[in-house]
Structures are given as C-alpha cells and as structure tokens.
Amino acid sequence: MRIGFIGLGNMGRHMARHLIQAGHQVTVHDIRPESAAEHLALGAAWADTPAACAGGVELLVTSLPTPRVVEDVLLRGGAAAALAPGALWIDMSTSTPAVAGRIAAEVLDARKVRRLDAPVCGMSHGADSGTLQIFVGGAEDDFRAALPALEAMGDPQRILHVGPLGAGYTVKLLLNLLWFSKLVATSEVFAMGAKAGVDLGLLRDSLLKSSAASYFLEHDFLRILTEGDYDDSFAMVLACKDLGLAIDLGRDLGVPTELSAVVEQIFRRSRTEHGDLAGEMSPVRLYEALAGQEFRLALQATVPLDATLAV
C-alpha cells in the first residue's frame, strides 16, 4: 500500500517504522527532517512538504501534537488538497471532531476523500513494540480498508471500531480524562499513606487485592514506584492540552465536569512548577512533596496472594 506519514514524534516515529517493516511503500514528512533518518535507512522516501507527502498515496496517516497542527498541516500545508479522490486520511492524533469536520468541509468532501479518526493509547513503549490500542471512528468499509495498516501499528485484538466519524476522537479524550483523574486520586492516596507511615508496597498490594484495583495502579503507577519514571515521552504541555479538550467536550455536551476541572488545575499547577516538557505523570511529584518523600518501593508486598480486601 502507498502510504504517506506525517508526524515523526515520540509516537509517530515508531508507528511509521512498523509500516515500513510491514512492507508498505511509505513516504514520510516532519517539521524536523532529522527525525526521518531511521525511516530513510529502512527504505522510506522523504517529502519536503505535507502536500508532497500526501500526493499520490492511497492512505495518509497523521500523528500530530495538537488539533491546531492537524489543521495547519492539512489545510495550510496543502496535504488535504493534494490527496487524490478516493484516498483515505487517517488522523491518529488526539484531536477533535470539529477540526476534522472543518477540514472535510473546506477540502476533503468536495474531493471525495474518505477519512477516519483513529487516536491511539499505549504510550511510546506501546508504539515502539507495535502493541498500541487504536480507537477508530468512521465508516465500516473504510475501517476494513485501513486494517492492514492499523494492524501493522497496533495490537490486532485491541483495534476497535467505536462508531461513526468523531467517535474515535471522543473515546480517546474520555480515556485520557479518566487516566489523568486516576493519577491524581492515586497520588493523593499514596501521599496520605506515606504520611501515615504505611509501607507503600503493602499499600499498593492491598489496593490491588481490593475493589479499588486498577490497571493504572498495577502497571502505570508501578513505573514511578520502581523507577521514578514520570513518562517524559509525553509532555505536560500535551497532557494539559488533552485535559482542556476533554473539558471543552463536556461543556459542549452539557455535562458538568467539576471533578475534571479540579484535575485540570492540578495538572496546570504541575506544568507551572515542573515545566512544559516534564513527563505527563509529574503531578505525582506535587504529592510526593506534600508527603515529604518520593513514592518508591522499599520492600516487595507481603500480603498473601489469596487475600481479598473489601472496601
């Protein structure tokens, strides 16, 4: 398949690599030409502009940091106008239905270009390993046509067609919103546990053997406890952007977002204190400061494996 790929950042560079290794004919573009060195060595072609990357391809994939950049690349960068009639645009950015709708109304619909929104979940290590979860919004036929490319980038068992155009964007925003809320709630709990003198390993294991268990606590939070890894692969500036988009969505839908608004303020405070490029889990550091210690595991859990603690 002839594929154009725009956006070789922390996620996109791995995703484009998998497409090349799967045997697709890939042309790449990024604002930073040096980011394509690996892809060119693997046989990809380079395009100097978004329009050049989109011209003549069957499939255009974008993996970009913000909705504004998506709009810039597709409209002002000329990628949308360069797509051939019948081509398929897959936006794998965390963006919004409104932006994609404007691009379609201005250019794509008249040119009969098909589109899917297919944002991803799995952090940079999931992109690297090709095990991303992908949430796809759009027509069933277009989803089926895109599957060979999607399966090269993600886990085939976790590529989900979640509804019509816009549903992929929406599901990803809601997933991020819940994940960020879990991060804040978990940090608050661990700060109280640390201040009370509870062993953090025992606290974690107790929670995991209760109805408070979660994938976040079992896997994502563990990287802080064992490695002090606040996930620098996804910056606070982007986390705050995603939170803002999710809260805007709630307002547009008429759904109050009181809790989410508090979470957003905590993230923005962390961004101010730790910087735009700090890892997305940096709000944990606010609670470590409150506790007077870093959240690290000194000892492994001793709660019996068959123990069950009810809330």
N, C-alpha and C positions, 0 to 999 in steps of 0.2 A: 504494500500500500504506500502511496506517495503522501508523506506527512510533513507538514510544517509545524515547528515547535517554537513558540516564543515565550521566553522567561526561564533562564537557567540559574535560578537562585537555589536556596538550600533544598527545596523540594524538586523543582523542575529539572535541575541538572541530573538527578538520579532517574527521574521519570523518562527524560529524553534518552538517556543511556540505555534503559531497558528496551525502548522502542527500536533503537539501532541494533541491539543484540538479538532482538526477535526477528531480524531480517527485513524490517521495513526500510524504505528509502526516505531518509529523514533530512530535512533542511532545517537549520537552527538559526535563531536570532536572539540577541540580548543586548541591552544597552552597554554591557561590558564585553567587548569582543574576546577578551582573555578568558572569559568563563566557558568558552566553547572549545578550548584546546583539547580536552579529553574526547569530546564528541567528534571533532575533526579527525583525531587519530584513529577513531573507530570506523571512520568511513562516512560520516555525515558531511553534508555540504553547508557552507556558510552563506547567509544572506545579509546584506548590509543594512536593509531596512525591513520594517514589518510588512510592507507591501510586497517586497521581493520574496519574503518568506512565504507569504500566502498565495502568491501567483502560481497557478498550475498544479496545486495539490488537491488531493481528494479529501483530505482531512487536515484541519488546522487546530492545533491544541495550544491554548494559552494557560500559563501558570504564573500569575502576576500578583503583586502585593496588595493592591487596593482597587476598589471599583473605579476610581479616577484614572488609574493607569490602564485598566482594561479599556475604558472609553478612549483614552488618548491613543493607544495602540491600534484599536480597531477603526476609529474614525479619523483622527488627525494624523495617525501613522499610515493610513491608507490600506490596512490589512483587509477590512471588510469589503472595500471596493475592488480589491484585487482577487477576491475569491470567485471562482468560476461558478456559474449556475449549476445547482445540484451538489456543490461541495458541502461539507459538514463542518461546522465550527463547534468545538467542544471547549467550553470555558471551565477549567479546573481550578480557577481562583476562588477564594472566599469573597464573593461579590453579592450583588442584589438583583432581583428580578427587574427592578426599574431600569437599571443601567443596560442590561441586556435587551430590554424592551425598546429603549431609545435607539440602540444600535440597529436593531431589527427594523424599526420603523423608518429610520433615516436611510438605510442602505440595503440590509440583507433581504427584506421581504420582496422588494422590487426586483432583486437579482435572483430570487428563488433559491437562496442559500438556506440550508437546514441548520438547526442548532440544538445543542444540548447543554445544560448546566450540569457539571459533574465534579463538584468540590470533593476534596479528599480528607481523610483522617488517618493518622498514624505517625505523625512527626517525621523528622528527617530520617530516622533509622528505619522506619517503615518504607519510606520512599527508596532508600538505599537497598533494602532487601527485596523490594517488589511485592510487599505484603500490605499495601495500603487498602483501607476501606474506601469505597467510592460510592457517592450518593448521586444518582442520575435523574435529572428531570427532563422530560421531553417525550416525543412520540415513540411508541414501541418499536416501529420499524427502524427509526434512527438509532435507537438504543442497540438493537440487534446488529445493525451495520457497524457500530462502533466497538462491539465487544472484543474483536481480536486485538485492537489497540489497548482497550481498557484492561484486558486480562494480561497484557504484557507489563503493565504498570502496577497492578493491584492483585489482591488475593481473589481468585475467581469465585470463591464461596462468599465473599463479602462485597461484591459489586451489586448494588441494589438499585433497581428501577423504582424510584419512590413516588412517581406521579408525573403530571404534566410539566411543561416548562415552568421554571421557577421553584419547583418542589425541592430540587437538589440544593439550591442556594439556601432555602428556608431550613431544611433539615440540618445542614451544616451549621448555620448560625445558632440554631437551638441546641445542637450538640455542644458547641463551644461555650454557650451560655451556661449550660448545666455543668460542664467540666470546670469552668472558672469558679462557679459557685461552690463546687465540691472542694476546690483547692483552698478557698477562704475558710470554709467550715472546718475542714480537716486541720488547717493551721491553727485555728482558734482552739480546737480540742487539744492538740498537742501542746500548745502553749500552756493551757491550764494543767494538763498532765505533768508537764515538766516543772511548773511552779509548785505543784503539789508533791513533787518528789517521786512520781511514779516512773518506773523504768519504761522507756519509750518502746523498747522491743516487746515487752509484755503488754503494754497498752495496745500496740498495733495488732499483736496476735489475738488479744481479747476481742478487739473490734472485728477482726476478720472471722472470728468464730461466733459472731452475733448477727442479728438482723441489720446491723449498721455496716456490714461488709460491702465493699465495692471494688470494682476493677481499678479505680483510681488509687485507692488505698493499697491494694495488693501489688500493683505494678508501677504506676507513675510516681507516686509518693515515695516508693522504696528507693528510687534513684537519688532522692535527696538524703534519705536516711543512711544510705550506704556509701554514696559517692560525693555528696554535696553538689549534685548536678541540677542546676536550675534551668536547664534546657536553653542554652544560648543559641540554639539553631532557630528559635522563633522569638523575635524581639518583642519587648514590652510595647513598643510603639504599634506593632501589629496586633498584639493582644487587646490593647485599648481600642484600636480601630474596630476589631470584631465585636467587642462588647457594645460599642456605640451603635453599630449596625443592628445588633440584636435588639437593643432597647428602642431604637427607632422603629423597628418592625413591630414591636409590641404596641407602641404608640399608634402606628398606622392601623393596627388591627383593633384598637380599642381595648387592649388587655393591660391592666395596671402592672407595672414592673417594679414595685417597691424594693423587693429583695435584690433584684438585679441592679437597681440603681446604687444600692449600697456597695455591692460587689464592684461595680464600675469605679466608684470613688476610691475604694481601697486599691484597685489596680492603678488608678491615676496617681495616687499618692506614692505608690511604689515606683512608678515611672519617674516622678519628680525626684525621688530620693536616689534611685539606683541608675537612672539614665535610660534613654530611648532604646539602647541596644542591649540592655540587660535581659537575661532569659525570662521567658514567659512565666516561670514559677517563682520569680523574685519576690512576689508578695509574701511568700513564706518567710522571707528574711525580716519583714516587719514584725512578725510574731516571734521569731527567734530573738529579736531584740527585746521584746516585751518579756520573754521568758528568761532572758539573761544567759542564754546558751544556744548553740546550734543544735538542730534536731538530728542527732546521729545515733546509730545503734551501737551501744557498748557491748551488749550481750545478746545472743540469739534467744528466741522465745522459749519459754519453758511451760507454756500452757499445754496440757495433754491434747493430743490430736483429736480425741473424740469429745472434747469439751464443747458445750454449746451454751453461750451466754445470751440470755434473752433481755431485750430492752424493756 
